[in-house]
Amino acid sequence: MHTSRRPGSLAVLLFSIFNFQFAICASAQTQPHDITQVDTAPSGGAIAVPLPESQARRLRKYEIPELVGTRQALGPQLIDGRLPRPLVDFRAFAGPVEQRISLFEGGLVAISMNGAGGTIRKKMIIPQDALTAYLKMINATNLAAVQERSLPNATGSASAQLRAYDDRGAFVERRFDPTAALPKPLQDQVLPLQDLLRAMSEDRTVTNTVAGYDPQIGDQLVGDDKKTWKVVRVIADSNIVVLHCTTDPTTIYVQKKDLYNYFIGAAPKAPQQP
């Protein structure tokens, strides 16, 4: 992008869960697609939670080319014509901040975050062996074994709920204060979800459907600056995309491969006139 601000390097977060190593880095896992498979940007949305510079520097040395099979979730992810069945759902509230992560059959993972400088909504697909590893620890049987009387009571400013679904679609739920010390059987289920949520919130590539997007003239994207930008030209020789702001007399030039660094998703479609 031709501005005075240089895009930062992608910070890659490695985390371990049940001996399964994830690396959030979107090299080969982004798929070529058009604007119809770019998610609509949420109102007031943001691409990612910004990393402190000290952490970004520390994580750069872990950048690796593969993503252990994790890939973009493009489109509705229907299974046999229906929505995927929920498997695990975790929500946490701390004052005005709400965080949520949900796991579905097929390996679909979705997160949403509100009240922390912008709305973040993301999804991706984890490989089957990773999903199996999560469900081995986080399931209705293990959650039912957690005695409710052993849990710290949720307060007005801090509360959380964890749901795990069985094969019939019924669920077990536990509510608690996420800021208090948790009994180990529950902590072993909550911590992996918190790690995965944090990793997805900091990623800018595989969880952003703008990555891999093939721009066409007339497409409209919402930027990290909350403004709407219209594609007016694609320079084939250099793969430079020229975009005009729809509200300001401003033009920017962005390499096609770098669009995901600046844009959250597609602009909402205007309601059709009757």
C-alpha positions in Angstrom: 0.0 0.0 0.0 1.5 3.3 -1.0 1.3 5.3 2.2 3.7 6.5 4.9 2.7 3.6 7.1 4.5 0.3 6.5 2.6 -2.9 7.2 4.0 -4.9 10.1 5.3 -8.4 9.7 2.8 -11.2 10.4 3.2 -12.2 14.0 3.0 -16.0 14.3 1.8 -17.5 17.5 2.7 -21.1 18.3 0.8 -22.9 20.9 0.6 -26.5 22.0 -2.5 -28.5 22.8 -2.4 -32.2 23.7 0.9 -32.6 21.7 -0.7 -31.1 18.6 1.3 -28.1 17.3 -0.5 -25.3 15.6 1.2 -22.4 13.7 -1.0 -19.5 12.8 0.6 -18.5 9.4 -1.4 -18.4 6.2 0.9 -19.4 3.4 -0.6 -22.3 1.4 -4.0 -22.3 3.2 -5.6 -19.4 1.5 -7.7 -20.3 -1.6 -8.3 -18.1 -4.6 -11.8 -16.8 -4.6 -14.0 -13.8 -5.7 -15.9 -11.2 -3.6 -18.8 -13.6 -3.1 -16.7 -15.6 -0.7 -15.4 -12.6 1.2 -17.2 -12.3 4.5 -19.2 -9.1 5.0 -17.3 -6.8 7.4 -19.0 -6.4 10.8 -20.0 -2.8 11.7 -17.0 -1.2 13.5 -14.9 -4.3 12.7 -11.2 -4.8 13.1 -8.8 -7.3 11.4 -7.0 -8.5 14.5 -6.1 -7.7 18.0 -2.9 -5.6 17.8 0.2 -7.2 19.3 2.6 -5.3 21.6 5.8 -4.6 19.6 7.8 -6.6 22.2 5.6 -9.7 21.7 5.6 -9.3 17.9 9.5 -9.2 17.9 9.6 -12.3 20.1 7.2 -14.3 17.8 8.8 -13.4 14.5 11.5 -16.1 14.9 8.7 -18.7 14.9 7.4 -17.9 11.4 7.2 -21.1 9.5 5.7 -21.8 6.0 3.1 -24.4 6.9 -0.1 -24.2 8.9 -0.5 -27.9 9.9 -3.5 -28.2 7.7 -5.5 -25.3 9.0 -7.3 -23.4 6.2 -9.7 -20.7 5.4 -13.4 -21.3 5.9 -15.0 -19.9 2.7 -18.7 -19.9 2.3 -21.4 -21.3 4.6 -19.6 -24.6 5.3 -22.8 -26.7 4.9 -22.6 -30.4 5.6 -25.1 -32.5 3.5 -27.0 -29.3 2.9 -27.4 -28.3 6.6 -25.4 -26.1 9.0 -22.7 -27.9 10.9 -23.6 -29.3 14.3 -22.2 -27.4 17.3 -19.7 -29.3 19.5 -18.3 -26.8 22.0 -19.2 -23.2 22.8 -17.3 -21.0 25.3 -18.3 -17.4 26.2 -16.7 -15.0 28.6 -17.6 -11.5 29.7 -15.4 -9.1 31.6 -17.0 -5.7 31.9 -17.8 -4.4 28.4 -15.7 -7.1 26.7 -17.3 -10.2 25.3 -15.4 -13.1 23.8 -16.8 -16.3 22.2 -15.3 -19.3 20.5 -17.4 -22.2 19.0 -16.3 -25.5 17.5 -18.5 -27.3 15.0 -18.4 -30.6 13.2 -16.2 -30.6 10.2 -13.5 -28.7 12.1 -15.1 -25.3 11.7 -14.0 -22.8 14.4 -15.6 -19.4 14.8 -14.8 -16.6 17.2 -16.4 -13.2 18.0 -15.0 -10.4 20.2 -16.8 -7.2 21.1 -16.0 -4.2 23.2 -12.2 -4.2 22.8 -11.5 -1.5 20.2 -13.6 -3.0 17.5 -15.7 -6.1 16.6 -13.8 -9.2 15.5 -15.5 -12.1 13.8 -13.4 -14.8 12.3 -13.6 -18.5 11.3 -11.3 -21.2 10.0 -11.1 -24.9 9.6 -8.8 -27.1 11.7 -7.7 -30.5 10.6 -9.7 -33.6 11.8 -6.9 -34.8 14.1 -6.8 -31.4 15.8 -10.5 -31.4 16.3 -10.3 -35.0 17.7 -7.6 -33.7 20.2 -9.8 -30.9 21.4 -12.9 -33.1 21.8 -10.9 -35.8 23.7 -10.5 -33.3 26.5 -13.6 -31.0 26.0 -16.7 -33.0 25.8 -20.1 -33.5 27.6 -18.9 -36.4 29.7 -15.8 -34.5 31.1 -17.8 -31.4 31.7 -20.6 -33.2 33.5 -17.9 -34.6 35.8 -17.1 -31.0 37.0 -19.1 -30.5 40.2 -21.1 -27.2 40.0 -20.6 -26.6 43.7 -16.8 -26.5 43.2 -17.0 -23.6 40.7 -16.5 -19.9 41.7 -19.7 -18.0 41.3 -20.0 -15.6 38.3 -20.1 -11.9 39.3 -21.8 -9.0 37.7 -18.6 -7.9 35.9 -17.0 -11.3 35.1 -18.8 -14.4 34.0 -18.3 -17.3 31.6 -20.1 -20.3 30.4 -18.8 -23.5 28.7 -21.1 -25.8 26.8 -20.2 -29.2 25.4 -22.7 -31.1 23.1 -23.2 -34.9 23.0 -24.0 -36.9 19.8 -27.7 -36.3 20.3 -27.4 -32.6 20.3 -28.0 -32.2 24.1 -25.5 -30.2 26.0 -23.9 -29.9 29.4 -23.2 -26.4 30.7 -21.1 -24.9 33.5 -21.2 -21.2 34.5 -18.3 -19.7 36.6 -16.1 -16.6 37.2 -13.3 -16.8 34.6 -11.0 -14.5 36.7 -11.0 -16.9 39.7 -9.0 -20.1 40.2 -10.8 -22.9 38.5 -10.7 -26.6 39.5 -8.2 -28.5 37.3 -10.8 -30.6 35.4 -12.5 -27.4 34.2 -9.3 -25.5 33.7 -8.0 -28.3 31.4 -11.0 -27.7 29.2 -11.0 -23.8 29.3 -7.4 -23.1 28.7 -7.1 -24.7 25.3 -10.1 -22.8 24.1 -8.6 -19.5 25.4 -5.3 -20.2 23.6 -7.1 -20.9 20.3 -9.3 -17.8 20.6 -6.2 -15.7 21.3 -4.3 -17.2 18.4 -7.2 -16.6 16.0 -7.7 -13.0 17.2 -4.1 -12.1 16.5 -3.9 -13.8 13.1 -4.4 -11.6 9.9 -4.4 -14.2 7.2 -6.0 -17.6 7.4 -8.9 -16.2 9.4 -9.4 -13.2 7.0 -11.4 -14.1 3.9 -9.8 -11.2 2.1 -6.6 -13.3 1.9 -6.5 -15.1 -1.5 -9.3 -12.8 -2.8 -9.1 -11.9 -6.6 -10.3 -8.3 -6.9 -12.5 -7.2 -9.7 -13.4 -3.6 -10.8 -16.5 -2.5 -8.8 -15.9 -4.6 -5.7 -16.1 -2.8 -2.4 -14.1 -3.6 0.7 -14.1 -2.2 4.2 -10.7 -1.2 5.5 -9.2 -1.5 8.9 -9.8 2.3 9.0 -13.6 1.6 9.0 -13.9 3.3 5.5 -15.3 1.7 2.4 -13.0 1.4 -0.7 -14.0 0.6 -4.3 -11.8 -1.2 -6.7 -11.4 1.0 -9.7 -8.5 -0.7 -11.5 -6.3 -3.8 -11.3 -2.9 -3.3 -13.0 -2.1 -6.8 -14.4 1.6 -6.3 -15.0 2.3 -5.4 -11.3 -0.7 -6.9 -9.6 -1.4 -3.4 -8.1 -5.0 -2.8 -7.0 -6.2 0.8 -7.2 -9.0 1.7 -4.8 -11.0 4.9 -4.3 -12.6 5.8 -0.9 -16.3 6.1 -1.3 -16.5 9.0 1.3 -13.2 10.8 0.8 -11.4 12.1 -2.3 -8.6 9.5 -1.6 -7.0 6.9 -3.8 -4.7 4.1 -2.6 -2.6 1.5 -4.3 -2.2 -1.9 -2.8 -0.4 -5.1 -3.9 -3.0 -7.8 -4.5 -1.2 -10.2 -2.2 -1.3 -7.5 0.6 -5.0 -6.7 0.6 -5.6 -8.8 3.7 -3.3 -6.5 5.7 -5.6 -3.6 5.2 -9.2 -4.8 4.6 -11.6 -6.6 7.0 -14.1 -7.9 4.5 -16.7 -7.0 1.8 -18.8 -3.9 2.2 -22.4 -4.6 3.2 -24.7 -4.7 0.2 -27.1 -1.8 -0.1 -30.8 -2.8 0.4 -32.6 -3.2 -2.9 -35.2 -0.7 -3.7 -38.8 -2.1 -4.0 
